[in-house]
Amino acid sequence: MSKTGVGSAVAALVLAAGLTGCGSDDGDGKGGDTQARPSATPPARAVQDAYRRTVAADTAKIAVTSKVVAEGQAVTARGSGVAGLKDGTSRVTLTSRGATVEQRVVDGVVYQKPSGGKHASVPGGKTWAKIDLKRLAQRGSAGRSQVSDPAEPVRYLRNVGSEDVTRVGTQNLDGTRTTHYRVSVPLSALSSGNAAQEREPRGQLGKSTLPVDLWLDEQGRLRQESVRLTLHPLAHRTPGRENTAVTSTTVLRLSDYGTDARVSAPPARDTADVTGKVAGAGAADG
C-alpha cells in the first residue's frame, strides 16, 4: 500500500511539473481576447484555451495533494514547489508518511532525491536518481507505463468537444474568483487511438471516459485541477482480488504566476541514471 500511494503521488507531481507544452499550438487563430472571462466563453472553448493561457503566464507556484485508499488503508502525499510553464522545469518537494522526496525536472529529465531510509534506494551511493523521459519514450510504451512524458496526459484538453464539458459554477479559491468546469475525457484521446493501450485503463475504470474537474481564473488560466478515480484490479494481474477497488484523488493548484522558478540539474557526480531500470520494470509489467 505504501508503495502504491507514494508512487501515485510521485506520478502526480511529474504530471504537475510538466504542465509546459500543454497549450494549444500558436497561430491557430482561435485564442480570442486574452482577458475574456471563462464564464463568458463557451465551456469547451474556455477549456481548450486554458493551457495556452496558463503557459503564457510563464511561471507559477504549484501544490499537489494525492490520496490513495485501498483495503481500508489511506496514504496521503503532499507536494509543493515552483514550475516554469514554458520550458517545463520544476522543483517540488513531496512528503508522505514521514518520507520526503525532492524532485526536479530539467530539459525532459526527472531527478529525485529521497530522504531518510529511502536514500539507500539510489544506486552507487548517489543522492539523486535520474530518469530520462526522452529515452523512455524511445523504448516504447512499456517503459512509458512507469514514468510517462509529463506533458502527455494533459494534451488532450486542447481538443475536447462541446459535449465533453459542463460549466458547474463559480467559486473563490484563496481569494481568486474562478469558474469550475467538469470535463469527461474519452480514454481514446489519452491513448491516441491505440486500442491496445486503451484496453487496460478501460478495464480498471470500468468505463470509457476519465472525469477531470478544472477551475479557471478570470484570465482563463488554470488555478486548480482535480482527478478522482476508482480503479479495479485486473484478473490477470491480481487473481482473486478483482473486487478490491483502489480510489485515488489528486488535486493540483497553481498560484503566484510570475514567481521566480529557476531550476538547475543536480551535479552529475551526485546522480545515478535509473532510466534503464525503470524501462525494464515497465517491460516486465507489460
N, C-alpha and C positions, 0 to 999 in steps of 0.2 A: 504493500500500500504506500509506504514511504517513497519508494522509487517511482511509482505511478504518479503520485501527487507532485513531487518535485519536478519530475520530467515534464509533466503537463505545464507547470508554471514556467519552466525554462523555455519551453516551446512558445508559450505565450509572449515571453519577453523578446524572443527572437523575432516574432511577428511584429511586436510593437516597435522594436528598434529599427525594423526595416520598412517603416512607413514610406520612405522615399520611393519614387518610381510608381506610386500608386495612382497618380493623377492621370487624367486623360491626356492624349498627345497634344502637343502645342499646335496651334494653327488650324484647329478643326472648325473654327468659326462658330462654335456653339456655346462659348463661355458666358456671353451676356454681360450685364452690368456687374462688376465685381463687388458692388455694395448692395446688391439686391438681397432682401431678406429671404431666407429659405421658405418662410411661411407664405410669402407672396409668389413663390415659384412652384410650378407643378412638382409634386413629390418626387417623381422619378428623375426629373431634371436636377433637382436640388441634390439628390444622392449622387448622380452621375458627376456633378461638378465638384462635390465635396473634397475629393482628394487633390484635385488640381489646385483648388483654393487653399487647402491646407499646406501642400508642398510649397506654394508660393510664399508662405509665411517664413520659410527658411529654417527656423529652429524652434524648439519648444521643450518645456519640461514634460516628462511623461511619468505616469504612475500606473501600475498594474496590480490587480488582485486576482488570484486564481484559487478556486476552491474545488476540491475533488472529494466526492463522497462515494464510498463503496463498502459493502458488507458492514454497514453501521459505523464505519470509521470515516473521519473527515481530516483532510490535510489542507491547510491554507498557506499560500505563499504570497508574499507582497514584495513588490519591487518599485524602485523609483530612480530617476536619473534624468538625462538630457538626450536629445536626438537632433541630428542635422537632417532636416526633412528633404533636402535636395540631394545630398551626397550619400545618405544612408549611414553615416557614422552615428554611434551612440555609446553611451556609458550608463549602465544600470546596475544597481545592487539589489540582489534578490535574497530574501530571508524566509526560511521555512523550518519549523521545528528546531530552532536554535542554530541551524546551519546557514551560512551566508556564502553566496557566490557573487563575485563581481564579474560582470560581462561587458566586453567592449566589442563593437562591430566597426571594422575599418576596412575599406576597399573590398567588401564582399567576404571578409574573413571574420569569423567569430572567435573571440578569445575569452576563456572562462577561468577564473581563479577561485577555487573553493577554499574555504577556511576550515579550521578545526580538524577533526578526524578525516574529513573528506579530502584534505590536502594530499594525502598519500595516494589518492586515485590518479594523480597526474604522473605519467611515466618519467623515468630517468631522474627523479628527484627535482623536477622542474616545478615552477609555481603556477604556470599558465598552460592550459590546454588550448590547442589551435585547431579550428575546424574550417577548412577552405570550402565555402559553399559552391564556388565555380567548379572545383574538382569533383564535388559530389554530383553536381548536375551532369558532368561528363560521364560519370559512371552509370547513369541511368536511374530509373525510378526506384530501384531497390535501395540505393544509397539515400535518395531523397526522402524515403519514408522515415528516416531518423531525424534529419535536420534539413528542411527544405529552404529554398530561396526565400528570404523573409518577405519579399515583396509579392511573391506569387499568390499567397492566399487571399489578398485583398484587391487584386487587379480586376476581379470580376465585377466590382461595383461600377466600373466605367460603363458597362453595357446592360445594366438592369432595365427591365421593361416596366411600363406603367402598371401592369398587372401584378408586379412583384413588390411594389412599395405602397405603404399606407402611412399617412400622416396621423400620428397618435395625439399630439397636442403640444403645449409649451411647458417648459419647466426651467427654474433657476438652478444652475449648478455653480456653487461657490460664488454667487453674486452675478453670474453671467446668464442672461436670458438665452435659452436655447429652444429649438424645435426638435421634437422627438419623432423619429421615423422607424417603422418596422419593415425590414426587408426580408423577403423569402427568396433565398438564393438557390437555384437548381444545382444539384451536385454535378450535373453535366458541365456546368460552367467552370467548376473547380478543376475538373479533370480534362478540360479542353477537348471534350468529346470522346475521350478514351474510355470505352466501355469497361475494360478490364480494371482500370484504376478506380472507376466509379463503383464497381460491384461491391467491394468490401465496406466502404463507408455507408453505402445504402443498406447493407445488411446489418451493420451496427446501429444505425439510426432508425431503421425500420420505416424510412420514408425517403423521398427523392429530393427534399429541399433542406436547406440549412437556415435556421432563423437567426437574424442579426438585428440588433437594435442600435440606432445611431442618434446622437444628439448634436445638432449643428448650431453654431452661434449666428449672430445677425450678419456676419460677413460670409456665411456659408462654410466656415471651417469646422472640422471635426473637433468636438470637445469631449465626447465620450462614445465608446463603442462597447457593447455587451453581447456576449455569445453564451447561451446556456444549452448544453447538450445532454441527452440521456443516451448512453451507449450500451448496447447489449453484446456480450462476448459471442464470438462466432464459434460454432460447434467444432470446427476442425482445429481451432486454436486452443480452446479450453473445454474439452469434452466434459459433459456433466454440469457445466456452470453457465449454460445458456440463459438461465433466468436471473443471473446476478447482474443487475444493472449498475452502471457507473455514471454518476451525474457530475458534470463539470461546468463550472460557471467562471467566466473570465471577463473582467471589466478593465478597459483601458481608458485612461483620462489624459488629456493634453491641456497644458496651461502655459502662461507666461511666454507667449510667442515672441520670438526675437531674442531669447535668452542666449548667453554665451554657451555654445555647445562644441567647443574644440575638444577633439578626442584623438589620442595617438595610440599606436600599437605598442604593446609592451616590448622590452628589449628581446631580440631574437635568442640571446643566451638563456633567457628565463622561460622559453616556451618549448612545449613538446607537441609535435604535429600528430594529432589523433584522427585525421581525416580518413585514412585507410581503415582504421579500426571501426569508425562509425559506419563507413560504407559497407564493411564486412558484416556488421551486425544487421544492417538493413537487408543485405542479401540473404542472411540466414533466416530473418523473419519472413522474408518473401517466400 
